[in-house]
Amino acid sequence: MDLPLIRIINSGNLSTLQAASRFGFSDFGIPESGFQDKISAQLANWLVGNKRFNTLIESYANYFEFEVINDCSMGVQGACSEIRINGQSVSLDQGHHLTVNDRIQLFNNTHGAILYLAMTGGFTGTEVLGSTATDITNGLGGLNGLPLASQDILKGSKFNTPRQTRSIPEGLLSRRYFSKNVTVHVIAGPEAYLFTKEVIDNFYSHAFVLSAEISRVGYRLTGHPIHADSYNIPSKTVLPGTIQIPPSGDPIILMADGPVTGGYPRMGVVAKVDQPILAQLRSGGRVRFLACLPEDARLREANQRQWIEELYHKKTER
Amino acid sequence: MGGIQWRYLGEDAIEISNISSSIHVQLGLRDYLKGFPKLGIVSFMLTDKTLTLVSEKYGFMSVSHIIDRVAAYQHKVDENVMLPLSIIPICYDEAFALDQLKLEGICKLDYEEIISLHLNAEYTVAMFGFMPGFPYLNGLPLSLSIPRLKSPRKIIPKGSVAIANEMCGIYPNQTPGGWHIIGRSPLSLFDPLKDDVLPLKLGQRVKFQRISKKDFDGFTPN
């Protein structure tokens, strides 16, 4: 049974319900969707005792406000610099119990771009092909396939009653990887051969600026046009993190809702472990690319996965 | 298959290129690899003579085992595997054929000739991509093979049948797009809430059947 949990007062920019990705339907033409910063999302879910991939709110809001309809517990992670409950500032890195009519304000004026808001039990979303993640381009999942809007009422499990309050343990990564200058590792892509050595050297030695063209489909970079020898290639598979070079020369990095095929040369793919760092870059921020081997990327990702899994498996201290 | 070429696409996917251009050989190879779960492949994607394989969580244990399997694959033509012919209704009325004049100009044919070329061809679903349920159909007559629009349209209506390069496609939903629109089908090609999400299948043969504007307006999907 579902219960109305919150009413959104200010939805901010590009807010959606997200969850585990809609994986395995690329041959139907369906994007993966899901969390763009898996670290922050899983920490938010952990704060309220959820499973790692429970449905939560992902938002590019600088300001997000809602009121509580039924008692619930909230965990906020990602790009949030201040949480106020009924006007009172509260700690960022712990879960909070909320009661009826509470007003919550979330502010973001830090380097990060995306905040995550989880409730115990998760929000209720439309399940499409095994996932409640919202794909607004194709109108799938979430709240009728749409971005969240002010006045939307979000439901959740009636078993969301406050159970415990958790705090992010000292020394954990948390939001420390947000910056206005980031370096991400890139695995050379299948069309890297379409670029001269000089162009490739340029690609890996200059910082690009993240433009204002940011969406869950892709991030466009500017500042150092990169040119391929040829653009005449058939459409091939692309994955989140794929760096495509269109004829304009401004790279496009595909994000969680990116299409499954693309016809531009694929210079490389951002290592999975660094995709949250990239996702959290704000427009105007700078990104540098560092070439890396697939095995190194896998090792670093395995380490990242391990500390999250350890956190989840640890007996909960009260 | 000798001299197999493969490349990484990120740390946990590989792409095997220059496989046969026959969709039936491609599907045969995909299904053959599906018979070896220990290879750890969780996702298969076919695009233009290329097979993309995505691994489970931690990347492929052994790419060379996969390549060995690909090399060992022998395609046996099995006519029973041929999927049934699917007939897609299409209306070529000028209200729908948004690029009629452009097509006549580029192909140097009048529209009835273009229609008859398009109707007489048999197509094969070669891949899905671009957007959910968008089929790339092989089999477009060469005389209709024209480059994409220079600047894409902002809005292509749902159901539009379009051509570009050597392909025909059908837009399952409204979207921006760069192909020349030749007509419109009233069929629904993608419904994520149905059991059968995609009525068309990879490798399926497709023919178009002309319907009038009146039939189009009165069309009820079954």
Interface residues (C-beta under 8 A of the other chain):
Chain A: F23 G24 F25 S26 D27 F28 G29 I30 V128 L129 T137 N138 G139 L140 I187 A188 G189 P190 P234 S235 K236 T237 L239 G241 T242 P259 V260 T261 R266 V269 V270 A271 K272 P294 E295 A297 R298 E301 A302 R305
Chain B: R7 Y8 L9 G10 E11 D12 A13 E15 S17 V42 S43 F44 M45 L46 T47 D48 T50 T52 V54 K57 Y58 G59 M127 F128 G129 F130 M131 P132 G133 F134 Y136 N173 F190 P192 L193 V197 L198 L202
